[in-house]
Amino acid sequence: TERALQVMETCQAGAPEGVKGRAEKLLNIFQSDLFQALLIQEFYEVTVCENQATSRPQTP
């Protein structure tokens, strides 16, 4: 996410005024604690679900 934010900030610098405002709002969302927490939760759920699915014995 850090790399994506850096790219967005770079692109925002040369963007027209209307785009800058929208990009800034999007950047604020991506940088928010809530968004970061949701990313962590999603990663955790995907990781746990995948591990549980692969570690369960197959029943006929």
mmCIF file of the N, C-alpha and C atoms, coordinates in Angstrom:
data_MODEL
# 
_entry.id   MODEL 
# 
loop_
_atom_site.group_PDB 
_atom_site.id 
_atom_site.type_symbol 
_atom_site.label_atom_id 
_atom_site.label_alt_id 
_atom_site.label_comp_id 
_atom_site.label_asym_id 
_atom_site.label_entity_id 
_atom_site.label_seq_id 
_atom_site.pdbx_PDB_ins_code 
_atom_site.Cartn_x 
_atom_site.Cartn_y 
_atom_site.Cartn_z 
_atom_site.occupancy 
_atom_site.B_iso_or_equiv 
_atom_site.pdbx_formal_charge 
_atom_site.auth_seq_id 
_atom_site.auth_comp_id 
_atom_site.auth_asym_id 
_atom_site.auth_atom_id 
_atom_site.pdbx_PDB_model_num 
ATOM 1   N N  . THR A 1 1  ? 0.827   -1.206  0.000   1.00 0.00 ? 1  THR A N  1 
ATOM 2   C CA . THR A 1 1  ? 0.000   0.000   0.000   1.00 0.00 ? 1  THR A CA 1 
ATOM 3   C C  . THR A 1 1  ? 0.864   1.260   0.000   1.00 0.00 ? 1  THR A C  1 
ATOM 4   N N  . GLU A 1 2  ? 2.012   1.168   0.662   1.00 0.00 ? 2  GLU A N  1 
ATOM 5   C CA . GLU A 1 2  ? 2.891   2.330   0.707   1.00 0.00 ? 2  GLU A CA 1 
ATOM 6   C C  . GLU A 1 2  ? 3.350   2.727   -0.693  1.00 0.00 ? 2  GLU A C  1 
ATOM 7   N N  . ARG A 1 3  ? 3.704   1.740   -1.493  1.00 0.00 ? 3  ARG A N  1 
ATOM 8   C CA . ARG A 1 3  ? 4.167   2.027   -2.861  1.00 0.00 ? 3  ARG A CA 1 
ATOM 9   C C  . ARG A 1 3  ? 3.028   2.645   -3.684  1.00 0.00 ? 3  ARG A C  1 
ATOM 10  N N  . ALA A 1 4  ? 1.834   2.126   -3.545  1.00 0.00 ? 4  ALA A N  1 
ATOM 11  C CA . ALA A 1 4  ? 0.687   2.677   -4.278  1.00 0.00 ? 4  ALA A CA 1 
ATOM 12  C C  . ALA A 1 4  ? 0.437   4.128   -3.867  1.00 0.00 ? 4  ALA A C  1 
ATOM 13  N N  . LEU A 1 5  ? 0.570   4.418   -2.592  1.00 0.00 ? 5  LEU A N  1 
ATOM 14  C CA . LEU A 1 5  ? 0.380   5.790   -2.116  1.00 0.00 ? 5  LEU A CA 1 
ATOM 15  C C  . LEU A 1 5  ? 1.439   6.717   -2.699  1.00 0.00 ? 5  LEU A C  1 
ATOM 16  N N  . GLN A 1 6  ? 2.674   6.247   -2.766  1.00 0.00 ? 6  GLN A N  1 
ATOM 17  C CA . GLN A 1 6  ? 3.746   7.065   -3.330  1.00 0.00 ? 6  GLN A CA 1 
ATOM 18  C C  . GLN A 1 6  ? 3.470   7.378   -4.799  1.00 0.00 ? 6  GLN A C  1 
ATOM 19  N N  . VAL A 1 7  ? 3.034   6.386   -5.543  1.00 0.00 ? 7  VAL A N  1 
ATOM 20  C CA . VAL A 1 7  ? 2.729   6.588   -6.961  1.00 0.00 ? 7  VAL A CA 1 
ATOM 21  C C  . VAL A 1 7  ? 1.576   7.566   -7.122  1.00 0.00 ? 7  VAL A C  1 
ATOM 22  N N  . MET A 1 8  ? 0.538   7.414   -6.298  1.00 0.00 ? 8  MET A N  1 
ATOM 23  C CA . MET A 1 8  ? -0.607  8.324   -6.380  1.00 0.00 ? 8  MET A CA 1 
ATOM 24  C C  . MET A 1 8  ? -0.204  9.752   -6.053  1.00 0.00 ? 8  MET A C  1 
ATOM 25  N N  . GLU A 1 9  ? 0.641   9.914   -5.037  1.00 0.00 ? 9  GLU A N  1 
ATOM 26  C CA . GLU A 1 9  ? 1.087   11.257  -4.669  1.00 0.00 ? 9  GLU A CA 1 
ATOM 27  C C  . GLU A 1 9  ? 1.891   11.892  -5.802  1.00 0.00 ? 9  GLU A C  1 
ATOM 28  N N  . THR A 1 10 ? 2.713   11.093  -6.468  1.00 0.00 ? 10 THR A N  1 
ATOM 29  C CA . THR A 1 10 ? 3.497   11.589  -7.595  1.00 0.00 ? 10 THR A CA 1 
ATOM 30  C C  . THR A 1 10 ? 2.592   11.991  -8.750  1.00 0.00 ? 10 THR A C  1 
ATOM 31  N N  . CYS A 1 11 ? 1.625   11.163  -9.054  1.00 0.00 ? 11 CYS A N  1 
ATOM 32  C CA . CYS A 1 11 ? 0.685   11.468  -10.144 1.00 0.00 ? 11 CYS A CA 1 
ATOM 33  C C  . CYS A 1 11 ? -0.167  12.684  -9.817  1.00 0.00 ? 11 CYS A C  1 
ATOM 34  N N  . GLN A 1 12 ? -0.514  12.836  -8.563  1.00 0.00 ? 12 GLN A N  1 
ATOM 35  C CA . GLN A 1 12 ? -1.363  13.941  -8.146  1.00 0.00 ? 12 GLN A CA 1 
ATOM 36  C C  . GLN A 1 12 ? -0.644  15.280  -8.361  1.00 0.00 ? 12 GLN A C  1 
ATOM 37  N N  . ALA A 1 13 ? 0.656   15.297  -8.215  1.00 0.00 ? 13 ALA A N  1 
ATOM 38  C CA . ALA A 1 13 ? 1.418   16.541  -8.322  1.00 0.00 ? 13 ALA A CA 1 
ATOM 39  C C  . ALA A 1 13 ? 1.252   17.194  -9.691  1.00 0.00 ? 13 ALA A C  1 
ATOM 40  N N  . GLY A 1 14 ? 1.179   16.397  -10.766 1.00 0.00 ? 14 GLY A N  1 
ATOM 41  C CA . GLY A 1 14 ? 1.063   16.969  -12.097 1.00 0.00 ? 14 GLY A CA 1 
ATOM 42  C C  . GLY A 1 14 ? -0.340  16.946  -12.661 1.00 0.00 ? 14 GLY A C  1 
ATOM 43  N N  . ALA A 1 15 ? -1.305  16.631  -11.860 1.00 0.00 ? 15 ALA A N  1 
ATOM 44  C CA . ALA A 1 15 ? -2.684  16.488  -12.336 1.00 0.00 ? 15 ALA A CA 1 
ATOM 45  C C  . ALA A 1 15 ? -3.398  17.841  -12.383 1.00 0.00 ? 15 ALA A C  1 
ATOM 46  N N  . PRO A 1 16 ? -4.432  17.945  -13.231 1.00 0.00 ? 16 PRO A N  1 
ATOM 47  C CA . PRO A 1 16 ? -5.251  19.163  -13.252 1.00 0.00 ? 16 PRO A CA 1 
ATOM 48  C C  . PRO A 1 16 ? -5.968  19.357  -11.901 1.00 0.00 ? 16 PRO A C  1 
ATOM 49  N N  . GLU A 1 17 ? -6.412  20.571  -11.638 1.00 0.00 ? 17 GLU A N  1 
ATOM 50  C CA . GLU A 1 17 ? -7.029  20.910  -10.342 1.00 0.00 ? 17 GLU A CA 1 
ATOM 51  C C  . GLU A 1 17 ? -8.168  19.991  -9.946  1.00 0.00 ? 17 GLU A C  1 
ATOM 52  N N  . GLY A 1 18 ? -9.093  19.688  -10.842 1.00 0.00 ? 18 GLY A N  1 
ATOM 53  C CA . GLY A 1 18 ? -10.237 18.838  -10.505 1.00 0.00 ? 18 GLY A CA 1 
ATOM 54  C C  . GLY A 1 18 ? -9.813  17.442  -10.093 1.00 0.00 ? 18 GLY A C  1 
ATOM 55  N N  . VAL A 1 19 ? -8.794  16.954  -10.752 1.00 0.00 ? 19 VAL A N  1 
ATOM 56  C CA . VAL A 1 19 ? -8.293  15.613  -10.438 1.00 0.00 ? 19 VAL A CA 1 
ATOM 57  C C  . VAL A 1 19 ? -7.543  15.630  -9.113  1.00 0.00 ? 19 VAL A C  1 
ATOM 58  N N  . LYS A 1 20 ? -6.831  16.715  -8.837  1.00 0.00 ? 20 LYS A N  1 
ATOM 59  C CA . LYS A 1 20 ? -6.068  16.816  -7.589  1.00 0.00 ? 20 LYS A CA 1 
ATOM 60  C C  . LYS A 1 20 ? -6.975  16.676  -6.366  1.00 0.00 ? 20 LYS A C  1 
ATOM 61  N N  . GLY A 1 21 ? -8.122  17.321  -6.405  1.00 0.00 ? 21 GLY A N  1 
ATOM 62  C CA . GLY A 1 21 ? -9.050  17.257  -5.273  1.00 0.00 ? 21 GLY A CA 1 
ATOM 63  C C  . GLY A 1 21 ? -9.560  15.856  -5.033  1.00 0.00 ? 21 GLY A C  1 
ATOM 64  N N  . ARG A 1 22 ? -9.924  15.175  -6.117  1.00 0.00 ? 22 ARG A N  1 
ATOM 65  C CA . ARG A 1 22 ? -10.414 13.790  -5.980  1.00 0.00 ? 22 ARG A CA 1 
ATOM 66  C C  . ARG A 1 22 ? -9.294  12.859  -5.542  1.00 0.00 ? 22 ARG A C  1 
ATOM 67  N N  . ALA A 1 23 ? -8.109  13.072  -6.078  1.00 0.00 ? 23 ALA A N  1 
ATOM 68  C CA . ALA A 1 23 ? -6.967  12.229  -5.704  1.00 0.00 ? 23 ALA A CA 1 
ATOM 69  C C  . ALA A 1 23 ? -6.623  12.436  -4.232  1.00 0.00 ? 23 ALA A C  1 
ATOM 70  N N  . GLU A 1 24 ? -6.722  13.659  -3.767  1.00 0.00 ? 24 GLU A N  1 
ATOM 71  C CA . GLU A 1 24 ? -6.424  13.942  -2.363  1.00 0.00 ? 24 GLU A CA 1 
ATOM 72  C C  . GLU A 1 24 ? -7.412  13.230  -1.440  1.00 0.00 ? 24 GLU A C  1 
ATOM 73  N N  . LYS A 1 25 ? -8.689  13.238  -1.806  1.00 0.00 ? 25 LYS A N  1 
ATOM 74  C CA . LYS A 1 25 ? -9.689  12.527  -1.009  1.00 0.00 ? 25 LYS A CA 1 
ATOM 75  C C  . LYS A 1 25 ? -9.385  11.035  -0.966  1.00 0.00 ? 25 LYS A C  1 
ATOM 76  N N  . LEU A 1 26 ? -9.019  10.480  -2.112  1.00 0.00 ? 26 LEU A N  1 
ATOM 77  C CA . LEU A 1 26 ? -8.683  9.062   -2.183  1.00 0.00 ? 26 LEU A CA 1 
ATOM 78  C C  . LEU A 1 26 ? -7.446  8.752   -1.360  1.00 0.00 ? 26 LEU A C  1 
ATOM 79  N N  . LEU A 1 27 ? -6.440  9.596   -1.442  1.00 0.00 ? 27 LEU A N  1 
ATOM 80  C CA . LEU A 1 27 ? -5.235  9.414   -0.639  1.00 0.00 ? 27 LEU A CA 1 
ATOM 81  C C  . LEU A 1 27 ? -5.559  9.447   0.855   1.00 0.00 ? 27 LEU A C  1 
ATOM 82  N N  . ASN A 1 28 ? -6.430  10.368  1.258   1.00 0.00 ? 28 ASN A N  1 
ATOM 83  C CA . ASN A 1 28 ? -6.820  10.460  2.671   1.00 0.00 ? 28 ASN A CA 1 
ATOM 84  C C  . ASN A 1 28 ? -7.487  9.166   3.136   1.00 0.00 ? 28 ASN A C  1 
ATOM 85  N N  . ILE A 1 29 ? -8.300  8.577   2.269   1.00 0.00 ? 29 ILE A N  1 
ATOM 86  C CA . ILE A 1 29 ? -8.954  7.314   2.617   1.00 0.00 ? 29 ILE A CA 1 
ATOM 87  C C  . ILE A 1 29 ? -7.919  6.214   2.765   1.00 0.00 ? 29 ILE A C  1 
ATOM 88  N N  . PHE A 1 30 ? -7.021  6.110   1.777   1.00 0.00 ? 30 PHE A N  1 
ATOM 89  C CA . PHE A 1 30 ? -5.999  5.060   1.816   1.00 0.00 ? 30 PHE A CA 1 
ATOM 90  C C  . PHE A 1 30 ? -5.077  5.197   3.018   1.00 0.00 ? 30 PHE A C  1 
ATOM 91  N N  . GLN A 1 31 ? -4.845  6.412   3.470   1.00 0.00 ? 31 GLN A N  1 
ATOM 92  C CA . GLN A 1 31 ? -3.947  6.645   4.586   1.00 0.00 ? 31 GLN A CA 1 
ATOM 93  C C  . GLN A 1 31 ? -4.649  6.553   5.943   1.00 0.00 ? 31 GLN A C  1 
ATOM 94  N N  . SER A 1 32 ? -5.952  6.380   5.932   1.00 0.00 ? 32 SER A N  1 
ATOM 95  C CA . SER A 1 32 ? -6.690  6.355   7.192   1.00 0.00 ? 32 SER A CA 1 
ATOM 96  C C  . SER A 1 32 ? -6.433  5.061   7.966   1.00 0.00 ? 32 SER A C  1 
ATOM 97  N N  . ASP A 1 33 ? -6.546  5.164   9.275   1.00 0.00 ? 33 ASP A N  1 
ATOM 98  C CA . ASP A 1 33 ? -6.363  3.996   10.135  1.00 0.00 ? 33 ASP A CA 1 
ATOM 99  C C  . ASP A 1 33 ? -7.419  2.927   9.842   1.00 0.00 ? 33 ASP A C  1 
ATOM 100 N N  . LEU A 1 34 ? -8.637  3.351   9.534   1.00 0.00 ? 34 LEU A N  1 
ATOM 101 C CA . LEU A 1 34 ? -9.703  2.396   9.241   1.00 0.00 ? 34 LEU A CA 1 
ATOM 102 C C  . LEU A 1 34 ? -9.366  1.572   8.004   1.00 0.00 ? 34 LEU A C  1 
ATOM 103 N N  . PHE A 1 35 ? -8.912  2.216   6.945   1.00 0.00 ? 35 PHE A N  1 
ATOM 104 C CA . PHE A 1 35 ? -8.572  1.501   5.717   1.00 0.00 ? 35 PHE A CA 1 
ATOM 105 C C  . PHE A 1 35 ? -7.428  0.524   5.975   1.00 0.00 ? 35 PHE A C  1 
ATOM 106 N N  . GLN A 1 36 ? -6.421  0.965   6.706   1.00 0.00 ? 36 GLN A N  1 
ATOM 107 C CA . GLN A 1 36 ? -5.293  0.085   7.020   1.00 0.00 ? 36 GLN A CA 1 
ATOM 108 C C  . GLN A 1 36 ? -5.762  -1.115  7.840   1.00 0.00 ? 36 GLN A C  1 
ATOM 109 N N  . ALA A 1 37 ? -6.655  -0.887  8.786   1.00 0.00 ? 37 ALA A N  1 
ATOM 110 C CA . ALA A 1 37 ? -7.184  -1.978  9.600   1.00 0.00 ? 37 ALA A CA 1 
ATOM 111 C C  . ALA A 1 37 ? -7.982  -2.965  8.749   1.00 0.00 ? 37 ALA A C  1 
ATOM 112 N N  . LEU A 1 38 ? -8.750  -2.453  7.794   1.00 0.00 ? 38 LEU A N  1 
ATOM 113 C CA . LEU A 1 38 ? -9.519  -3.333  6.909   1.00 0.00 ? 38 LEU A CA 1 
ATOM 114 C C  . LEU A 1 38 ? -8.601  -4.175  6.025   1.00 0.00 ? 38 LEU A C  1 
ATOM 115 N N  . LEU A 1 39 ? -7.497  -3.604  5.568   1.00 0.00 ? 39 LEU A N  1 
ATOM 116 C CA . LEU A 1 39 ? -6.520  -4.370  4.793   1.00 0.00 ? 39 LEU A CA 1 
ATOM 117 C C  . LEU A 1 39 ? -5.923  -5.498  5.622   1.00 0.00 ? 39 LEU A C  1 
ATOM 118 N N  . ILE A 1 40 ? -5.583  -5.182  6.846   1.00 0.00 ? 40 ILE A N  1 
ATOM 119 C CA . ILE A 1 40 ? -5.007  -6.191  7.738   1.00 0.00 ? 40 ILE A CA 1 
ATOM 120 C C  . ILE A 1 40 ? -6.022  -7.286  8.011   1.00 0.00 ? 40 ILE A C  1 
ATOM 121 N N  . GLN A 1 41 ? -7.262  -6.908  8.262   1.00 0.00 ? 41 GLN A N  1 
ATOM 122 C CA . GLN A 1 41 ? -8.311  -7.892  8.523   1.00 0.00 ? 41 GLN A CA 1 
ATOM 123 C C  . GLN A 1 41 ? -8.505  -8.797  7.316   1.00 0.00 ? 41 GLN A C  1 
ATOM 124 N N  . GLU A 1 42 ? -8.558  -8.214  6.127   1.00 0.00 ? 42 GLU A N  1 
ATOM 125 C CA . GLU A 1 42 ? -8.744  -9.002  4.904   1.00 0.00 ? 42 GLU A CA 1 
ATOM 126 C C  . GLU A 1 42 ? -7.588  -9.981  4.711   1.00 0.00 ? 42 GLU A C  1 
ATOM 127 N N  . PHE A 1 43 ? -6.369  -9.514  4.920   1.00 0.00 ? 43 PHE A N  1 
ATOM 128 C CA . PHE A 1 43 ? -5.198  -10.378 4.787   1.00 0.00 ? 43 PHE A CA 1 
ATOM 129 C C  . PHE A 1 43 ? -5.276  -11.530 5.789   1.00 0.00 ? 43 PHE A C  1 
ATOM 130 N N  . TYR A 1 44 ? -5.636  -11.213 7.025   1.00 0.00 ? 44 TYR A N  1 
ATOM 131 C CA . TYR A 1 44 ? -5.757  -12.227 8.069   1.00 0.00 ? 44 TYR A CA 1 
ATOM 132 C C  . TYR A 1 44 ? -6.816  -13.262 7.705   1.00 0.00 ? 44 TYR A C  1 
ATOM 133 N N  . GLU A 1 45 ? -7.982  -12.808 7.274   1.00 0.00 ? 45 GLU A N  1 
ATOM 134 C CA . GLU A 1 45 ? -9.068  -13.734 6.939   1.00 0.00 ? 45 GLU A CA 1 
ATOM 135 C C  . GLU A 1 45 ? -8.683  -14.643 5.774   1.00 0.00 ? 45 GLU A C  1 
ATOM 136 N N  . VAL A 1 46 ? -8.085  -14.087 4.746   1.00 0.00 ? 46 VAL A N  1 
ATOM 137 C CA . VAL A 1 46 ? -7.677  -14.889 3.590   1.00 0.00 ? 46 VAL A CA 1 
ATOM 138 C C  . VAL A 1 46 ? -6.619  -15.903 4.007   1.00 0.00 ? 46 VAL A C  1 
ATOM 139 N N  . THR A 1 47 ? -5.658  -15.464 4.801   1.00 0.00 ? 47 THR A N  1 
ATOM 140 C CA . THR A 1 47 ? -4.589  -16.355 5.242   1.00 0.00 ? 47 THR A CA 1 
ATOM 141 C C  . THR A 1 47 ? -5.132  -17.467 6.120   1.00 0.00 ? 47 THR A C  1 
ATOM 142 N N  . VAL A 1 48 ? -5.980  -17.146 7.070   1.00 0.00 ? 48 VAL A N  1 
ATOM 143 C CA . VAL A 1 48 ? -6.532  -18.146 7.979   1.00 0.00 ? 48 VAL A CA 1 
ATOM 144 C C  . VAL A 1 48 ? -7.431  -19.115 7.218   1.00 0.00 ? 48 VAL A C  1 
ATOM 145 N N  . CYS A 1 49 ? -8.285  -18.607 6.368   1.00 0.00 ? 49 CYS A N  1 
ATOM 146 C CA . CYS A 1 49 ? -9.196  -19.476 5.604   1.00 0.00 ? 49 CYS A CA 1 
ATOM 147 C C  . CYS A 1 49 ? -8.425  -20.419 4.696   1.00 0.00 ? 49 CYS A C  1 
ATOM 148 N N  . GLU A 1 50 ? -7.388  -19.930 4.043   1.00 0.00 ? 50 GLU A N  1 
ATOM 149 C CA . GLU A 1 50 ? -6.584  -20.788 3.177   1.00 0.00 ? 50 GLU A CA 1 
ATOM 150 C C  . GLU A 1 50 ? -5.871  -21.868 3.991   1.00 0.00 ? 50 GLU A C  1 
ATOM 151 N N  . ASN A 1 51 ? -5.336  -21.485 5.132   1.00 0.00 ? 51 ASN A N  1 
ATOM 152 C CA . ASN A 1 51 ? -4.624  -22.456 5.969   1.00 0.00 ? 51 ASN A CA 1 
ATOM 153 C C  . ASN A 1 51 ? -5.575  -23.508 6.531   1.00 0.00 ? 51 ASN A C  1 
ATOM 154 N N  . GLN A 1 52 ? -6.781  -23.100 6.909   1.00 0.00 ? 52 GLN A N  1 
ATOM 155 C CA . GLN A 1 52 ? -7.747  -24.054 7.432   1.00 0.00 ? 52 GLN A CA 1 
ATOM 156 C C  . GLN A 1 52 ? -8.218  -25.005 6.348   1.00 0.00 ? 52 GLN A C  1 
ATOM 157 N N  . ALA A 1 53 ? -8.400  -24.498 5.148   1.00 0.00 ? 53 ALA A N  1 
ATOM 158 C CA . ALA A 1 53 ? -8.870  -25.332 4.038   1.00 0.00 ? 53 ALA A CA 1 
ATOM 159 C C  . ALA A 1 53 ? -7.820  -26.358 3.639   1.00 0.00 ? 53 ALA A C  1 
ATOM 160 N N  . THR A 1 54 ? -6.548  -25.992 3.695   1.00 0.00 ? 54 THR A N  1 
ATOM 161 C CA . THR A 1 54 ? -5.492  -26.921 3.289   1.00 0.00 ? 54 THR A CA 1 
ATOM 162 C C  . THR A 1 54 ? -5.101  -27.872 4.404   1.00 0.00 ? 54 THR A C  1 
ATOM 163 N N  . SER A 1 55 ? -5.373  -27.531 5.658   1.00 0.00 ? 55 SER A N  1 
ATOM 164 C CA . SER A 1 55 ? -4.970  -28.400 6.755   1.00 0.00 ? 55 SER A CA 1 
ATOM 165 C C  . SER A 1 55 ? -6.063  -29.375 7.183   1.00 0.00 ? 55 SER A C  1 
ATOM 166 N N  . ARG A 1 56 ? -7.281  -29.182 6.700   1.00 0.00 ? 56 ARG A N  1 
ATOM 167 C CA . ARG A 1 56 ? -8.378  -30.104 7.044   1.00 0.00 ? 56 ARG A CA 1 
ATOM 168 C C  . ARG A 1 56 ? -8.262  -31.383 6.218   1.00 0.00 ? 56 ARG A C  1 
ATOM 169 N N  . PRO A 1 57 ? -8.480  -32.536 6.850   1.00 0.00 ? 57 PRO A N  1 
ATOM 170 C CA . PRO A 1 57 ? -8.483  -33.760 6.090   1.00 0.00 ? 57 PRO A CA 1 
ATOM 171 C C  . PRO A 1 57 ? -9.724  -33.848 5.196   1.00 0.00 ? 57 PRO A C  1 
ATOM 172 N N  . GLN A 1 58 ? -9.554  -34.385 4.040   1.00 0.00 ? 58 GLN A N  1 
ATOM 173 C CA . GLN A 1 58 ? -10.667 -34.531 3.093   1.00 0.00 ? 58 GLN A CA 1 
ATOM 174 C C  . GLN A 1 58 ? -11.574 -35.658 3.555   1.00 0.00 ? 58 GLN A C  1 
ATOM 175 N N  . THR A 1 59 ? -12.880 -35.390 3.614   1.00 0.00 ? 59 THR A N  1 
ATOM 176 C CA . THR A 1 59 ? -13.851 -36.446 3.971   1.00 0.00 ? 59 THR A CA 1 
ATOM 177 C C  . THR A 1 59 ? -14.529 -36.930 2.716   1.00 0.00 ? 59 THR A C  1 
ATOM 178 N N  . PRO A 1 60 ? -14.642 -38.246 2.572   1.00 0.00 ? 60 PRO A N  1 
ATOM 179 C CA . PRO A 1 60 ? -15.254 -38.798 1.341   1.00 0.00 ? 60 PRO A CA 1 
ATOM 180 C C  . PRO A 1 60 ? -16.723 -38.559 1.253   1.00 0.00 ? 60 PRO A C  1 
# 
